[in-house]
Amino acid sequence: MPNFASPNQDQDKKFLEEEAARKGFDWKNIFWKPKPSKKGEEVDNVIRIMPARTESGATYHMKIGKHFIQHSPGDLESFVCMEETYGKSCPACEEAHRIYTEAKAMPKAEGEQHRKKAIKYAVKRIGVFNVIDRTAYQEFKEGRLEKLPKVLMWESPRKACWERIVRNVSSRGRTWQLFDQYDKDGAVVKAGRDVLIKFYPESEPSSMYDVQYLDPLPLGDATEVAEWYNQILDLLPNKISIYSEIPYAEARIKAFGSKEAREALKADRQRAREDAAAAREETKVAHGTSRPAEEPAAADEEADVTEEEMLRDTEADLLGAPKDEPKPVAAPKPVAAAAPVAAAKPVAAAKPVAAATAPTSGDSELKARIAAVKERMAKGGKA
C-alpha cells in the first residue's frame, strides 16, 4: 500500500517551519512544479506520468476544484471546492453564482464591472498526477544525485491536464502510450514515454504550456520500479488528506470568516491531527509494531493564477458556460495493468533498462532524446 503522506493547505509559514523541524519533513517535496521559461531562457521539464495501481480503483489522474480566497494582502485562504470535487454545496460557489445573477440584471457596463467581484470566489479546476522528475532521475543515473527521485504530485492546470495530456491519451488515432507494458513474467515488452513540458507563465493562459512526448524508454530497472510502485498515491479525493471533504460550515469560515475565526479553525484542526496521531501511536505501541510515517504538516499554496484566468474560470466553471475538456473518467482503460506486474516480478524487468538509461557520449541520454523530439517538431513531424 502507498504511504498517503500529503500536505493540508494552510498559510502559516512559521508553523510550517516549526513542524518541518519537529518532524524532519519538508512539505515542498510533496509536489512537482515545472520550472518556468522566460524571455531568452528556455527550460525543458521532463516527467514520467505514473499509472494507477490495479487494485486501487483509481486512475492515473483526478479532477479537483480549489478556491483561493484573498481576504487581504498576504492573507490567502485555500480549500477544496466541494461542488467541483464532490458535487456538494459550496459556499464560495454559491456566492459567485449570486454575484453573477445580480450582474445579469444590471445595465451592461455596470454588470460587467459587478461580475468581476466573483473572481474572489472563483474555482480553479486542477488535474492531479503522480509523476517522476526525469531530469532528476537522469542525474541519479549519472551519479550526480545521491538518492532515487520520489514519486511526486503534480497539480496541473486544467489546460495542461485535459487539453495537452488526457486528450492526447484518449483521442482516437492520437493515443500516446505513456506507460510501460509488461508480459506475464514482468519483462518490458513496450516502453512508455516521458513527457516534455515547457511552461511560459508570461504567455496567454491558452499557450502557457507546451507538451511533447519523447521517444519510448522503460520506466526504470526492477528495483526502481518496485520502489516507485509503493509510492504511488491512489488518486481518489477522499484518500488524500488535502483533498478530503470539509464541512459546509468550515468552508464558510474559510470563505467569509474573520482572520481570528480562521486561525481558531486551524488550531482546532491541528489539535485533531495531533490527537489522531497520538491515538495511532498508542495503537502501534499496544500491538508492538513500528510507528508509521507521520502525515506532513499543513502547507500553504500560492495562487499561481492570473485575474483574467480566474474570471474566465468563474464564468466557465461556476456559471454554466460550456466546458471544453473531455470527461476525465473516460481516459484510463489501457493504464492499470502496467505497474503492478513490474512490482510483483521485478527481476525480469531489469534487462532492457540498463542500456537504455546509460548516458550518451558527451551528453546525457535524456538531452539526446529531447533534441531528437525538437528536431522532428522543427521538420513538422509529430513528437
C-alpha positions as CSV (number, residue, x, y, z in Angstrom):
1,M,0.0,0.0,0.0
2,P,1.3,3.5,-0.7
3,N,2.1,5.9,2.1
4,F,-0.7,8.6,1.9
5,A,1.6,11.4,3.1
6,S,0.4,14.6,1.7
7,P,0.1,18.2,3.0
8,N,-3.0,20.0,4.0
9,Q,-3.4,23.6,2.7
10,D,-2.5,26.3,5.2
11,Q,-0.6,29.6,5.1
12,D,1.1,29.8,8.4
13,K,4.8,29.8,7.3
14,K,6.1,29.9,10.8
15,F,4.0,26.9,11.8
16,L,5.3,25.0,8.7
17,E,8.9,25.7,9.7
18,E,8.3,24.5,13.2
19,E,6.5,21.4,12.1
20,A,9.2,20.6,9.5
21,A,11.9,20.9,12.1
22,R,10.0,18.7,14.6
23,K,9.0,16.0,12.1
24,G,12.0,16.3,9.8
25,F,9.7,16.8,6.8
26,D,9.8,19.4,4.0
27,W,6.3,19.8,2.6
28,K,7.7,21.3,-0.6
29,N,9.0,17.9,-1.6
30,I,5.5,16.5,-2.0
31,F,4.7,18.5,-5.1
32,W,6.4,18.8,-8.5
33,K,6.1,22.1,-10.4
34,P,7.5,22.9,-13.8
35,K,10.3,25.4,-13.9
36,P,9.3,28.5,-16.0
37,S,10.8,29.5,-19.3
38,K,11.4,33.2,-19.6
39,K,12.4,35.5,-22.4
40,G,15.7,34.3,-23.7
41,E,15.8,31.3,-21.3
42,E,14.1,28.0,-22.4
43,V,13.7,25.4,-19.7
44,D,12.9,21.7,-20.5
45,N,10.9,20.0,-17.8
46,V,10.7,16.2,-18.3
47,I,8.4,13.9,-16.3
48,R,7.0,10.4,-16.4
49,I,3.4,10.2,-15.5
50,M,2.7,7.2,-13.4
51,P,-0.2,4.8,-13.9
52,A,-2.6,3.8,-11.2
53,R,-2.3,0.5,-9.3
54,T,-4.9,-2.0,-10.5
55,E,-6.2,-2.8,-7.0
56,S,-6.7,0.9,-6.1
57,G,-9.8,1.6,-8.0
58,A,-8.2,4.9,-9.1
59,T,-7.0,6.1,-12.5
60,Y,-3.8,8.0,-13.5
61,H,-5.3,11.4,-12.9
62,M,-8.1,13.0,-11.0
63,K,-10.0,16.3,-11.1
64,I,-10.0,18.6,-8.1
65,G,-11.6,22.0,-7.6
66,K,-9.9,24.6,-5.3
67,H,-10.8,28.0,-4.0
68,F,-8.1,30.6,-3.3
69,I,-9.7,33.4,-1.3
70,Q,-7.6,36.5,-1.0
71,H,-9.0,38.1,2.2
72,S,-6.4,40.8,2.2
73,P,-2.8,41.3,1.0
74,G,-0.8,38.4,2.5
75,D,-3.9,36.7,3.8
76,L,-4.7,33.9,1.3
77,E,-7.1,31.1,2.3
78,S,-7.2,28.0,0.1
79,F,-9.6,25.0,0.4
80,V,-11.2,22.2,-1.7
81,C,-14.3,23.1,-3.6
82,M,-17.0,20.8,-2.5
83,E,-19.1,21.4,-5.6
84,E,-16.5,20.8,-8.2
85,T,-14.8,17.9,-6.3
86,Y,-17.7,16.1,-4.7
87,G,-20.9,17.6,-6.3
88,K,-22.0,19.1,-2.9
89,S,-22.9,22.5,-1.8
90,C,-20.0,25.0,-1.6
91,P,-20.5,28.5,0.0
92,A,-17.9,30.1,-2.3
93,C,-19.5,28.8,-5.4
94,E,-22.9,30.0,-4.1
95,E,-21.5,33.5,-3.6
96,A,-20.1,33.6,-7.2
97,H,-23.5,32.5,-8.5
98,R,-25.2,35.2,-6.5
99,I,-22.9,37.9,-7.8
100,Y,-23.2,36.8,-11.4
101,T,-27.0,36.6,-11.2
102,E,-27.1,40.2,-9.8
103,A,-24.8,41.3,-12.7
104,K,-27.1,39.9,-15.3
105,A,-29.9,42.1,-14.1
106,M,-27.8,45.3,-14.3
107,P,-27.1,47.5,-17.3
108,K,-24.3,46.0,-19.4
109,A,-21.4,48.2,-18.3
110,E,-22.4,48.1,-14.7
111,G,-23.0,44.4,-14.8
112,E,-19.6,43.8,-16.4
113,Q,-17.9,45.6,-13.5
114,H,-20.1,43.9,-10.9
115,R,-19.4,40.4,-12.1
116,K,-15.7,40.8,-11.6
117,K,-16.4,40.6,-7.9
118,A,-17.0,36.9,-8.4
119,I,-13.3,36.5,-9.2
120,K,-12.6,36.3,-5.5
121,Y,-14.8,33.2,-5.2
122,A,-13.8,31.5,-8.5
123,V,-13.0,27.8,-8.5
124,K,-9.8,26.7,-10.1
125,R,-10.0,23.2,-11.7
126,I,-6.9,21.1,-11.3
127,G,-5.8,17.8,-12.7
128,V,-3.6,15.8,-10.3
129,F,-1.0,13.3,-11.5
130,N,1.6,11.1,-9.9
131,V,4.9,12.0,-11.6
132,I,8.6,11.3,-11.5
133,D,11.1,14.1,-12.4
134,R,13.0,12.5,-15.2
135,T,15.7,15.2,-15.2
136,A,16.5,14.4,-11.6
137,Y,16.3,10.7,-12.5
138,Q,18.9,11.2,-15.2
139,E,21.2,13.0,-12.7
140,F,20.7,10.0,-10.4
141,K,21.7,7.5,-13.1
142,E,24.8,9.6,-13.9
143,G,25.8,9.7,-10.3
144,R,25.2,13.4,-9.8
145,L,22.2,12.8,-7.4
146,E,22.6,10.6,-4.3
147,K,19.0,9.3,-3.9
148,L,16.5,8.0,-6.3
149,P,13.8,10.7,-7.0
150,K,10.5,10.0,-5.4
151,V,7.0,10.0,-6.9
152,L,5.6,13.5,-6.5
153,M,2.2,15.0,-7.1
154,W,1.7,17.5,-9.9
155,E,-1.3,19.8,-9.6
156,S,-1.7,20.6,-13.3
157,P,-3.8,23.5,-14.5
158,R,-6.8,22.3,-16.5
159,K,-5.5,23.3,-19.9
160,A,-2.3,21.3,-19.4
161,C,-4.1,18.3,-17.9
162,W,-7.1,17.8,-20.2
163,E,-6.1,19.7,-23.4
164,R,-2.5,18.8,-23.6
165,I,-2.3,15.3,-21.9
166,V,-5.5,13.5,-21.3
167,R,-6.9,14.4,-24.8
168,N,-3.7,13.1,-26.4
169,V,-4.0,9.8,-24.5
170,S,-7.7,9.3,-25.1
171,S,-8.3,10.7,-28.6
172,R,-8.7,8.0,-31.3
173,G,-5.8,7.9,-33.6
174,R,-3.6,10.0,-31.3
175,T,-3.0,7.7,-28.4
176,W,0.4,8.1,-26.8
177,Q,1.5,5.1,-24.8
178,L,2.7,6.8,-21.6
179,F,3.1,3.6,-19.6
180,D,5.3,0.6,-19.8
181,Q,3.6,-2.6,-20.8
182,Y,4.8,-5.9,-19.4
183,D,4.5,-9.6,-20.3
184,K,3.4,-12.3,-17.8
185,D,6.9,-12.6,-16.5
186,G,7.2,-8.9,-15.7
187,A,9.5,-8.0,-18.6
188,V,9.0,-4.8,-20.5
189,V,7.6,-5.5,-24.0
190,K,6.7,-1.9,-24.8
191,A,8.3,1.1,-23.2
192,G,6.3,4.1,-22.1
193,R,7.0,7.8,-22.9
194,D,8.3,10.7,-20.9
195,V,6.5,14.0,-21.2
196,L,8.4,17.2,-22.2
197,I,6.8,20.3,-20.7
198,K,7.6,23.9,-21.3
199,F,5.9,26.4,-19.0
200,Y,5.6,30.0,-20.2
201,P,4.0,31.9,-17.3
202,E,4.1,35.3,-19.1
203,S,2.0,33.9,-22.0
204,E,-1.7,33.9,-22.5
205,P,-3.5,31.2,-20.4
206,S,-4.2,29.1,-23.6
207,S,-0.5,28.9,-24.5
208,M,1.3,28.7,-21.1
209,Y,2.1,25.0,-21.6
210,D,3.8,23.3,-24.5
211,V,3.7,19.5,-24.2
212,Q,5.6,17.0,-26.3
213,Y,6.3,13.2,-25.9
214,L,9.8,11.8,-26.0
215,D,10.9,8.5,-27.6
216,P,9.9,5.4,-25.6
217,L,12.1,4.4,-22.7
218,P,11.5,1.9,-19.9
219,L,10.5,3.4,-16.6
220,G,13.5,2.2,-14.7
221,D,15.2,-1.0,-13.5
222,A,13.3,-3.6,-11.4
223,T,14.3,-2.2,-8.0
224,E,13.4,1.4,-9.0
225,V,10.1,0.3,-10.4
226,A,9.2,-1.6,-7.3
227,E,10.1,1.4,-5.1
228,W,8.1,3.9,-7.2
229,Y,5.2,1.5,-7.3
230,N,4.9,1.6,-3.5
231,Q,5.0,5.4,-3.5
232,I,2.1,5.9,-5.9
233,L,-0.8,7.7,-4.3
234,D,-4.2,6.4,-5.2
235,L,-5.8,9.4,-6.9
236,L,-9.2,9.3,-5.2
237,P,-10.0,12.6,-3.5
238,N,-11.1,11.3,-0.1
239,K,-8.0,9.1,0.2
240,I,-5.6,12.1,0.2
241,S,-5.9,14.4,3.1
242,I,-5.5,17.7,1.3
243,Y,-8.5,16.9,-1.0
244,S,-10.8,15.4,1.7
245,E,-14.3,16.7,2.1
246,I,-14.7,19.5,4.6
247,P,-18.0,20.5,6.4
248,Y,-20.0,23.3,4.8
249,A,-19.7,25.4,8.0
250,E,-15.9,25.1,7.9
251,A,-15.9,26.2,4.2
252,R,-18.0,29.2,5.1
253,I,-15.5,30.2,7.8
254,K,-12.6,29.9,5.3
255,A,-14.5,31.8,2.6
256,F,-16.1,34.6,4.7
257,G,-14.8,34.3,8.3
258,S,-12.6,36.8,10.2
259,K,-8.9,36.1,10.5
260,E,-9.5,35.3,14.2
261,A,-12.2,32.7,13.3
262,R,-10.0,31.1,10.6
263,E,-7.0,31.0,12.9
264,A,-9.2,29.3,15.6
265,L,-10.3,26.8,13.0
266,K,-6.7,26.0,12.1
267,A,-5.9,25.5,15.7
268,D,-8.8,23.1,16.1
269,R,-7.8,21.1,13.1
270,Q,-4.2,20.9,14.3
271,R,-5.3,19.6,17.7
272,A,-7.4,17.0,16.0
273,R,-4.4,15.9,13.9
274,E,-2.3,15.6,17.0
275,D,-4.9,13.7,18.8
276,A,-5.3,11.3,15.9
277,A,-1.5,10.9,15.7
278,A,-1.3,10.1,19.4
279,A,-4.1,7.6,19.1
280,R,-2.3,5.8,16.2
281,E,0.9,5.8,18.3
282,E,-0.9,4.2,21.2
283,T,-2.3,1.6,19.0
284,K,1.1,0.8,17.5
285,V,2.7,0.6,20.9
286,A,0.0,-1.6,22.2
287,H,0.5,-4.0,19.3
288,G,4.2,-3.8,19.4
289,T,4.6,-2.6,15.8
290,S,6.7,0.2,14.4
291,R,5.2,3.7,14.1
292,P,4.0,4.6,10.5
293,A,5.3,7.7,8.7
294,E,3.6,10.8,10.0
295,E,1.4,12.8,7.8
296,P,3.1,16.1,7.0
297,A,2.2,19.4,8.4
298,A,-0.3,21.7,6.8
299,A,1.1,23.6,3.8
300,D,0.5,26.9,2.0
301,E,0.0,27.1,-1.7
302,E,0.4,30.2,-3.8
303,A,-2.4,31.1,-6.1
304,D,-0.4,30.9,-9.4
305,V,-3.3,32.1,-11.5
306,T,-4.0,35.5,-13.1
307,E,-7.0,37.6,-12.5
308,E,-8.1,37.1,-16.2
309,E,-7.8,33.3,-15.8
310,M,-9.8,33.4,-12.5
311,L,-12.5,35.5,-14.2
312,R,-12.7,33.1,-17.1
313,D,-12.9,30.1,-14.8
314,T,-15.6,31.8,-12.8
315,E,-17.7,32.1,-16.0
316,A,-16.9,28.7,-17.4
317,D,-16.9,26.6,-14.3
318,L,-19.2,28.2,-11.8
319,L,-21.7,29.8,-14.1
320,G,-22.7,27.3,-16.6
321,A,-20.6,28.2,-19.7
322,P,-19.6,25.2,-21.9
323,K,-16.6,23.2,-20.6
324,D,-14.0,22.4,-23.2
325,E,-12.2,19.4,-21.8
326,P,-13.1,15.7,-22.3
327,K,-14.6,13.9,-19.4
328,P,-11.5,12.7,-17.4
329,V,-13.3,9.5,-16.3
330,A,-13.2,8.0,-19.8
331,A,-9.4,8.1,-20.4
332,P,-7.6,5.5,-18.4
333,K,-8.6,1.9,-19.6
334,P,-5.1,0.9,-21.0
335,V,-3.3,2.1,-17.9
336,A,-3.9,-0.1,-14.9
337,A,-2.1,-3.3,-15.9
338,A,1.3,-1.6,-16.3
339,A,2.9,-1.1,-12.9
340,P,1.7,-4.0,-10.8
341,V,3.3,-6.7,-12.8
342,A,6.7,-5.0,-12.6
343,A,6.3,-4.6,-8.9
344,A,5.3,-8.2,-8.4
345,K,8.1,-9.7,-10.6
346,P,10.8,-7.1,-10.6
347,V,13.8,-9.3,-11.7
348,A,12.6,-9.8,-15.3
349,A,12.1,-6.1,-15.9
350,A,15.7,-5.2,-15.4
351,K,17.4,-6.3,-18.6
352,P,16.1,-3.9,-21.2
353,V,16.5,-0.9,-18.9
354,A,20.3,-0.8,-18.2
355,A,21.3,0.0,-21.7
356,A,18.5,2.5,-22.3
357,T,19.4,4.7,-19.4
358,A,23.1,4.8,-19.9
359,P,24.3,8.4,-20.7
360,T,25.4,9.0,-24.3
361,S,28.9,10.2,-25.2
362,G,29.4,13.8,-24.3
363,D,25.8,14.4,-23.1
364,S,23.0,12.7,-21.1
365,E,20.7,10.3,-22.8
366,L,17.7,12.4,-21.8
367,K,19.1,15.5,-23.5
368,A,19.7,13.5,-26.7
369,R,16.0,12.3,-26.7
370,I,14.8,15.9,-26.1
371,A,17.0,17.1,-29.0
372,A,15.5,14.3,-31.3
373,V,11.9,15.4,-30.5
374,K,12.7,19.1,-31.1
375,E,14.3,18.2,-34.5
376,R,11.3,16.2,-35.6
377,M,9.0,19.0,-34.5
378,A,11.1,21.6,-36.4
379,K,10.6,19.5,-39.5
380,G,6.8,19.4,-38.9
381,G,6.7,15.8,-37.6
382,K,4.9,14.5,-34.5
383,A,6.7,14.2,-31.2
